[in-house]
C-alpha cells in the first residue's frame, strides 16, 4: 500500500513526516544545508512505501534539489514519485485578502490552511509559528485570509544583541521564573525570553482587539510549547501544522471544484 509524506523545507532545518493508519505523525529532520547537499539521506528516513510527497518550502534552491531527486526514480520498477508543492497559486480553503499573495511565504500559507481546516470553530483562527522567526496569520470568521506579521524569534534576538554590542555574550538558555536578572547572563536571558513571551502575548491581544474577534489561537514551531506554558490564550499546539497543511492542500487541490 502506497503512503504519502510531506516535506517542510525551512531556513535552518528540513523535516519529512508521514502518518500511520491512526493519523499519528512520525517526523524526521536534518539541517537544510545538508539535505540540499544530499537529499537522498532525508528520503531514506521515510518508509519505502512512500510514493507521494507534498512539499512546502521557503528555500527555493533546496526545493529544486529535492524535486529533481524525487522526480528521478531509483530504479525502473519504482516509477515516478507523485509530487505536489504548496505555491501561492494553489487552491485554498479561504479567500485571499492579502495585497501581495505572490510574496506570501509557502509555510505561512500551509500553516494558515491547516489551522483553518482542522481547528476553526465559530470564530476565525490566529496562527502563531514561533521558530527562527515568529509569524502570525489571521483567517477571519468570514473565511478570508487577512494577513499577519513577521518578527524575530529568540535566536535572532540573541544573535542581534551579541553582534550589535561589544561586551554582551550570545546566550540562549531559558530564564528563571523572575524577570529580574541578577547577573549579565540572567539579564540577557530575561530580556530575550520574557521579552519574547510578552511580545507574543501582546500581539495576540492586539489582533483580537483590532478584529473584535476572539480568534482561536493555534501555535506551532520550536517555541510553541514554551509559549503555551506562559500564554493561556494559546488554545492548540500542533508541532506538525505546516506538514499537515501541505497534505491538506494537496487533498483540496484534488477535489472537484463545486459549480
C-alpha atoms as a printed R data frame, in Angstrom:
    type eleno elety resid chain resno       x      y       z
1   ATOM     1    CA   UNK     A     1   0.000  0.000   0.000
2   ATOM     2    CA   UNK     A     2   1.458  3.372  -1.022
3   ATOM     3    CA   UNK     A     3   1.993  6.098   1.555
4   ATOM     4    CA   UNK     A     4   2.040  9.882   1.442
5   ATOM     5    CA   UNK     A     5   4.764 12.021   3.045
6   ATOM     6    CA   UNK     A     6   5.178 15.760   3.475
7   ATOM     7    CA   UNK     A     7   8.405 17.778   3.442
8   ATOM     8    CA   UNK     A     8   8.792 21.157   5.143
9   ATOM     9    CA   UNK     A     9  11.950 22.947   3.955
10  ATOM    10    CA   UNK     A    10  12.808 25.732   6.394
11  ATOM    11    CA   UNK     A    11  15.685 28.169   6.512
12  ATOM    12    CA   UNK     A    12  17.631 26.130   9.066
13  ATOM    13    CA   UNK     A    13  16.052 22.666   9.137
14  ATOM    14    CA   UNK     A    14  14.185 20.397   6.774
15  ATOM    15    CA   UNK     A    15  11.532 17.990   8.056
16  ATOM    16    CA   UNK     A    16   9.901 14.968   6.489
17  ATOM    17    CA   UNK     A    17   6.799 13.452   8.058
18  ATOM    18    CA   UNK     A    18   4.207 10.776   7.414
19  ATOM    19    CA   UNK     A    19   1.223  9.357   9.294
20  ATOM    20    CA   UNK     A    20   0.223  5.837  10.230
21  ATOM    21    CA   UNK     A    21  -3.260  4.344   9.915
22  ATOM    22    CA   UNK     A    22  -4.316  6.142  13.104
23  ATOM    23    CA   UNK     A    23  -3.137  9.531  11.862
24  ATOM    24    CA   UNK     A    24  -0.107  9.649  14.177
25  ATOM    25    CA   UNK     A    25   2.794 11.610  12.731
26  ATOM    26    CA   UNK     A    26   6.363 10.354  12.513
27  ATOM    27    CA   UNK     A    27   8.789 13.169  11.731
28  ATOM    28    CA   UNK     A    28  12.499 13.234  10.971
29  ATOM    29    CA   UNK     A    29  14.610 16.327  10.393
30  ATOM    30    CA   UNK     A    30  18.070 17.424   9.279
31  ATOM    31    CA   UNK     A    31  19.834 20.727   8.608
32  ATOM    32    CA   UNK     A    32  18.575 22.217   5.348
33  ATOM    33    CA   UNK     A    33  22.146 22.728   4.148
34  ATOM    34    CA   UNK     A    34  22.941 19.014   4.485
35  ATOM    35    CA   UNK     A    35  19.663 17.992   2.831
36  ATOM    36    CA   UNK     A    36  20.429 20.277  -0.097
37  ATOM    37    CA   UNK     A    37  23.796 18.539  -0.472
38  ATOM    38    CA   UNK     A    38  22.355 15.021  -0.125
39  ATOM    39    CA   UNK     A    39  18.539 14.836  -0.433
40  ATOM    40    CA   UNK     A    40  18.658 11.066  -0.535
41  ATOM    41    CA   UNK     A    41  19.679 10.916   3.125
42  ATOM    42    CA   UNK     A    42  16.434 12.601   4.188
43  ATOM    43    CA   UNK     A    43  14.255 10.428   1.948
44  ATOM    44    CA   UNK     A    44  15.980  7.332   3.315
45  ATOM    45    CA   UNK     A    45  14.305  8.129   6.651
46  ATOM    46    CA   UNK     A    46  10.842  7.602   5.119
47  ATOM    47    CA   UNK     A    47   9.221  4.199   4.619
48  ATOM    48    CA   UNK     A    48   9.801  2.662   1.176
49  ATOM    49    CA   UNK     A    49   6.019  2.639   0.654
50  ATOM    50    CA   UNK     A    50   6.006  6.431   0.244
51  ATOM    51    CA   UNK     A    51   5.030  7.133  -3.369
52  ATOM    52    CA   UNK     A    52   3.519 10.630  -2.978
53  ATOM    53    CA   UNK     A    53   5.176 13.693  -1.465
54  ATOM    54    CA   UNK     A    54   3.831 17.173  -0.699
55  ATOM    55    CA   UNK     A    55   6.452 19.909  -0.425
56  ATOM    56    CA   UNK     A    56   6.322 23.271   1.295
57  ATOM    57    CA   UNK     A    57   9.479 25.347   1.140
58  ATOM    58    CA   UNK     A    58  10.885 28.777   1.927
59  ATOM    59    CA   UNK     A    59  14.245 27.870   0.341
60  ATOM    60    CA   UNK     A    60  13.722 27.656  -3.445
61  ATOM    61    CA   UNK     A    61  17.187 26.218  -4.162
62  ATOM    62    CA   UNK     A    62  16.658 23.363  -1.691
63  ATOM    63    CA   UNK     A    63  13.177 22.679  -3.049
64  ATOM    64    CA   UNK     A    64  14.593 22.392  -6.561
65  ATOM    65    CA   UNK     A    65  17.217 19.874  -5.458
66  ATOM    66    CA   UNK     A    66  14.638 17.747  -3.629
67  ATOM    67    CA   UNK     A    67  12.171 17.868  -6.554
68  ATOM    68    CA   UNK     A    68  14.859 16.777  -9.004
69  ATOM    69    CA   UNK     A    69  15.862 13.920  -6.690
70  ATOM    70    CA   UNK     A    70  12.262 12.742  -6.268
71  ATOM    71    CA   UNK     A    71  11.477 13.003  -9.974
72  ATOM    72    CA   UNK     A    72  14.329 10.623 -10.817
73  ATOM    73    CA   UNK     A    73  13.237  7.042  -9.928
74  ATOM    74    CA   UNK     A    74  15.846  4.938  -8.160
75  ATOM    75    CA   UNK     A    75  15.042  2.027 -10.478
76  ATOM    76    CA   UNK     A    76  12.749  1.225 -13.403
77  ATOM    77    CA   UNK     A    77  10.336 -0.584 -11.087
78  ATOM    78    CA   UNK     A    78   9.949  2.392  -8.762
79  ATOM    79    CA   UNK     A    79   8.149  4.658 -11.208
80  ATOM    80    CA   UNK     A    80   7.781  8.408 -10.741
81  ATOM    81    CA   UNK     A    81   7.009  9.939  -7.368
82  ATOM    82    CA   UNK     A    82   3.670 11.792  -7.263
83  ATOM    83    CA   UNK     A    83   4.671 15.331  -6.251
84  ATOM    84    CA   UNK     A    84   2.674 18.336  -5.055
85  ATOM    85    CA   UNK     A    85   4.124 21.671  -3.974
86  ATOM    86    CA   UNK     A    86   2.431 24.405  -1.978
87  ATOM    87    CA   UNK     A    87   2.667 27.580  -4.067
88  ATOM    88    CA   UNK     A    88   0.889 30.963  -3.954
89  ATOM    89    CA   UNK     A    89  -1.442 29.976  -6.820
90  ATOM    90    CA   UNK     A    90  -2.657 26.695  -5.315
91  ATOM    91    CA   UNK     A    91  -6.291 26.158  -4.338
92  ATOM    92    CA   UNK     A    92  -7.069 27.431  -0.846
93  ATOM    93    CA   UNK     A    93  -9.848 26.799   1.712
94  ATOM    94    CA   UNK     A    94 -10.359 30.550   2.208
95  ATOM    95    CA   UNK     A    95 -10.468 33.770   0.231
96  ATOM    96    CA   UNK     A    96  -7.189 35.628  -0.194
97  ATOM    97    CA   UNK     A    97  -7.266 39.149   1.233
98  ATOM    98    CA   UNK     A    98  -3.505 39.694   1.173
99  ATOM    99    CA   UNK     A    99  -2.379 42.566  -1.033
100 ATOM   100    CA   UNK     A   100   0.698 40.736  -2.333
101 ATOM   101    CA   UNK     A   101  -0.119 36.995  -2.325
102 ATOM   102    CA   UNK     A   102   2.833 36.294  -4.622
103 ATOM   103    CA   UNK     A   103   5.172 37.319  -1.767
104 ATOM   104    CA   UNK     A   104   3.448 35.216   0.889
105 ATOM   105    CA   UNK     A   105   5.692 32.502   2.332
106 ATOM   106    CA   UNK     A   106   4.512 28.999   1.428
107 ATOM   107    CA   UNK     A   107   4.985 27.853   5.029
108 ATOM   108    CA   UNK     A   108   2.681 30.659   6.213
109 ATOM   109    CA   UNK     A   109   0.099 29.587   3.642
110 ATOM   110    CA   UNK     A   110   0.270 25.923   4.686
111 ATOM   111    CA   UNK     A   111   0.024 26.743   8.391
112 ATOM   112    CA   UNK     A   112  -2.978 29.024   7.878
113 ATOM   113    CA   UNK     A   113  -4.735 26.414   5.730
114 ATOM   114    CA   UNK     A   114  -4.166 23.631   8.278
115 ATOM   115    CA   UNK     A   115  -5.364 25.731  11.220
116 ATOM   116    CA   UNK     A   116  -8.481 26.818   9.344
117 ATOM   117    CA   UNK     A   117  -9.366 23.344   8.055
118 ATOM   118    CA   UNK     A   118  -8.596 21.436  11.258
119 ATOM   119    CA   UNK     A   119  -9.370 23.706  14.204
120 ATOM   120    CA   UNK     A   120 -11.749 26.519  13.302
121 ATOM   121    CA   UNK     A   121 -14.976 26.853  15.231
122 ATOM   122    CA   UNK     A   122 -17.393 29.763  15.237
123 ATOM   123    CA   UNK     A   123 -14.548 32.295  15.179
124 ATOM   124    CA   UNK     A   124 -11.562 32.908  12.979
125 ATOM   125    CA   UNK     A   125  -8.110 31.498  13.662
126 ATOM   126    CA   UNK     A   126  -4.844 33.174  14.601
127 ATOM   127    CA   UNK     A   127  -1.826 31.062  13.688
128 ATOM   128    CA   UNK     A   128   1.444 31.571  15.539
129 ATOM   129    CA   UNK     A   129   4.583 29.933  14.135
130 ATOM   130    CA   UNK     A   130   7.441 30.542  16.579
131 ATOM   131    CA   UNK     A   131  10.825 29.397  15.340
132 ATOM   132    CA   UNK     A   132  13.769 31.280  13.866
133 ATOM   133    CA   UNK     A   133  11.222 33.972  13.040
134 ATOM   134    CA   UNK     A   134   7.813 34.390  14.655
135 ATOM   135    CA   UNK     A   135   4.924 34.796  12.252
136 ATOM   136    CA   UNK     A   136   1.229 35.413  12.767
137 ATOM   137    CA   UNK     A   137  -1.523 34.612  10.258
138 ATOM   138    CA   UNK     A   138  -5.168 35.667  10.541
139 ATOM   139    CA   UNK     A   139  -8.075 33.922   8.857
140 ATOM   140    CA   UNK     A   140 -11.221 35.714   9.976
141 ATOM   141    CA   UNK     A   141 -14.644 34.245  10.635
142 ATOM   142    CA   UNK     A   142 -15.771 35.003   7.087
143 ATOM   143    CA   UNK     A   143 -13.073 32.660   5.719
144 ATOM   144    CA   UNK     A   144 -10.766 35.389   4.451
145 ATOM   145    CA   UNK     A   145  -7.007 35.360   4.932
146 ATOM   146    CA   UNK     A   146  -6.352 38.862   6.236
147 ATOM   147    CA   UNK     A   147  -2.551 38.824   6.615
148 ATOM   148    CA   UNK     A   148  -0.357 38.895   9.704
149 ATOM   149    CA   UNK     A   149   3.076 39.875  10.907
150 ATOM   150    CA   UNK     A   150   6.682 38.692  10.863
151 ATOM   151    CA   UNK     A   151   9.230 39.291  13.604
152 ATOM   152    CA   UNK     A   152  12.402 37.803  15.095
153 ATOM   153    CA   UNK     A   153  12.412 34.718  17.278
154 ATOM   154    CA   UNK     A   154  14.667 34.279  20.336
155 ATOM   155    CA   UNK     A   155  17.658 33.003  18.338
156 ATOM   156    CA   UNK     A   156  17.640 36.034  16.046
157 ATOM   157    CA   UNK     A   157  17.197 38.356  19.019
158 ATOM   158    CA   UNK     A   158  20.161 36.750  20.765
159 ATOM   159    CA   UNK     A   159  22.392 36.987  17.694
160 ATOM   160    CA   UNK     A   160  21.413 40.600  17.081
161 ATOM   161    CA   UNK     A   161  22.204 41.516  20.681
162 ATOM   162    CA   UNK     A   162  25.548 39.724  20.553
163 ATOM   163    CA   UNK     A   163  26.651 41.162  17.198
164 ATOM   164    CA   UNK     A   164  25.449 44.687  17.914
165 ATOM   165    CA   UNK     A   165  27.217 45.117  21.253
166 ATOM   166    CA   UNK     A   166  30.858 44.850  22.325
167 ATOM   167    CA   UNK     A   167  30.581 43.106  25.686
168 ATOM   168    CA   UNK     A   168  27.353 41.075  25.718
169 ATOM   169    CA   UNK     A   169  27.684 37.319  25.107
170 ATOM   170    CA   UNK     A   170  25.356 35.261  22.900
171 ATOM   171    CA   UNK     A   171  23.172 33.407  25.439
172 ATOM   172    CA   UNK     A   172  20.161 31.200  24.626
173 ATOM   173    CA   UNK     A   173  19.494 29.461  27.955
174 ATOM   174    CA   UNK     A   174  15.943 29.775  29.247
175 ATOM   175    CA   UNK     A   175  15.488 32.264  32.109
176 ATOM   176    CA   UNK     A   176  14.315 31.553  35.640
177 ATOM   177    CA   UNK     A   177  10.844 32.454  36.925
178 ATOM   178    CA   UNK     A   178  11.801 36.064  37.682
179 ATOM   179    CA   UNK     A   179  12.173 38.746  35.019
180 ATOM   180    CA   UNK     A   180  14.783 40.463  37.214
181 ATOM   181    CA   UNK     A   181  18.204 39.282  36.072
182 ATOM   182    CA   UNK     A   182  20.782 39.341  38.888
183 ATOM   183    CA   UNK     A   183  23.760 38.901  36.571
184 ATOM   184    CA   UNK     A   184  24.521 39.943  32.994
185 ATOM   185    CA   UNK     A   185  23.764 36.443  31.726
186 ATOM   186    CA   UNK     A   186  20.436 36.363  33.602
187 ATOM   187    CA   UNK     A   187  19.589 39.857  32.354
188 ATOM   188    CA   UNK     A   188  20.124 38.738  28.750
189 ATOM   189    CA   UNK     A   189  18.069 35.595  29.301
190 ATOM   190    CA   UNK     A   190  15.255 37.659  30.794
191 ATOM   191    CA   UNK     A   191  15.331 40.318  28.100
192 ATOM   192    CA   UNK     A   192  15.256 37.821  25.249
193 ATOM   193    CA   UNK     A   193  12.826 35.218  26.545
194 ATOM   194    CA   UNK     A   194  10.472 37.146  28.811
195 ATOM   195    CA   UNK     A   195  10.500 39.969  26.272
196 ATOM   196    CA   UNK     A   196   9.658 37.486  23.516
197 ATOM   197    CA   UNK     A   197   6.828 35.896  25.510
198 ATOM   198    CA   UNK     A   198   5.310 39.270  26.417
199 ATOM   199    CA   UNK     A   199   5.607 40.421  22.806
200 ATOM   200    CA   UNK     A   200   3.700 37.364  21.565
201 ATOM   201    CA   UNK     A   201   1.028 37.769  24.257
202 ATOM   202    CA   UNK     A   202   0.655 41.427  23.366
203 ATOM   203    CA   UNK     A   203   0.284 40.678  19.653
204 ATOM   204    CA   UNK     A   204  -2.469 38.151  20.378
205 ATOM   205    CA   UNK     A   205  -4.370 40.788  22.364
206 ATOM   206    CA   UNK     A   206  -3.859 43.346  19.599
207 ATOM   207    CA   UNK     A   207  -5.154 41.040  16.860
208 ATOM   208    CA   UNK     A   208  -8.239 40.161  18.881
209 ATOM   209    CA   UNK     A   209  -8.870 43.824  19.617
210 ATOM   210    CA   UNK     A   210  -8.437 45.026  16.029
211 ATOM   211    CA   UNK     A   211 -10.737 42.343  14.616
212 ATOM   212    CA   UNK     A   212 -13.176 42.341  17.561
213 ATOM   213    CA   UNK     A   213 -12.958 38.556  17.356
214 ATOM   214    CA   UNK     A   214 -11.699 36.086  19.945
215 ATOM   215    CA   UNK     A   215  -9.745 34.188  17.242
216 ATOM   216    CA   UNK     A   216  -8.787 30.642  18.192
217 ATOM   217    CA   UNK     A   217  -5.004 30.732  18.668
218 ATOM   218    CA   UNK     A   218  -3.092 27.798  17.144
219 ATOM   219    CA   UNK     A   219   0.668 27.629  17.779
220 ATOM   220    CA   UNK     A   220   3.411 25.691  16.041
221 ATOM   221    CA   UNK     A   221   7.199 25.881  15.732
222 ATOM   222    CA   UNK     A   222  10.042 25.150  18.106
223 ATOM   223    CA   UNK     A   223   8.966 27.706  20.724
224 ATOM   224    CA   UNK     A   224   5.246 26.875  20.651
225 ATOM   225    CA   UNK     A   225   5.233 24.580  23.700
226 ATOM   226    CA   UNK     A   226   7.185 27.082  25.819
227 ATOM   227    CA   UNK     A   227   4.872 29.930  24.817
228 ATOM   228    CA   UNK     A   228   1.772 27.848  25.594
229 ATOM   229    CA   UNK     A   229   3.003 27.361  29.173
230 ATOM   230    CA   UNK     A   230   3.023 31.131  29.694
231 ATOM   231    CA   UNK     A   231   0.216 32.392  27.444
232 ATOM   232    CA   UNK     A   232  -3.226 30.958  28.301
233 ATOM   233    CA   UNK     A   233  -4.767 32.384  25.106
234 ATOM   234    CA   UNK     A   234  -2.959 29.695  23.088
235 ATOM   235    CA   UNK     A   235  -5.645 27.023  22.665
236 ATOM   236    CA   UNK     A   236  -3.877 24.497  20.417
237 ATOM   237    CA   UNK     A   237  -0.239 23.470  19.986
238 ATOM   238    CA   UNK     A   238   0.320 21.496  16.784
239 ATOM   239    CA   UNK     A   239   4.027 20.820  16.154
240 ATOM   240    CA   UNK     A   240   3.278 19.451  12.680
241 ATOM   241    CA   UNK     A   241   0.949 22.194  11.440
242 ATOM   242    CA   UNK     A   242   2.954 23.071   8.306
243 ATOM   243    CA   UNK     A   243   3.356 19.410   7.305
244 ATOM   244    CA   UNK     A   244  -0.355 18.881   7.931
245 ATOM   245    CA   UNK     A   245  -1.147 21.907   5.780
246 ATOM   246    CA   UNK     A   246   0.902 20.556   2.872
247 ATOM   247    CA   UNK     A   247  -1.106 17.318   2.956
248 ATOM   248    CA   UNK     A   248  -4.467 19.077   3.324
249 ATOM   249    CA   UNK     A   249  -3.773 21.475   0.452
250 ATOM   250    CA   UNK     A   250  -2.831 18.534  -1.739
251 ATOM   251    CA   UNK     A   251  -6.119 16.830  -0.891
252 ATOM   252    CA   UNK     A   252  -8.042 20.054  -1.516
253 ATOM   253    CA   UNK     A   253  -6.412 20.505  -4.926
254 ATOM   254    CA   UNK     A   254  -7.619 17.023  -5.940
255 ATOM   255    CA   UNK     A   255 -11.275 17.669  -5.064
256 ATOM   256    CA   UNK     A   256 -13.723 18.588  -7.829
257 ATOM   257    CA   UNK     A   257 -14.471 22.307  -7.903
258 ATOM   258    CA   UNK     A   258 -18.071 22.999  -6.885
259 ATOM   259    CA   UNK     A   259 -20.134 24.636  -9.607
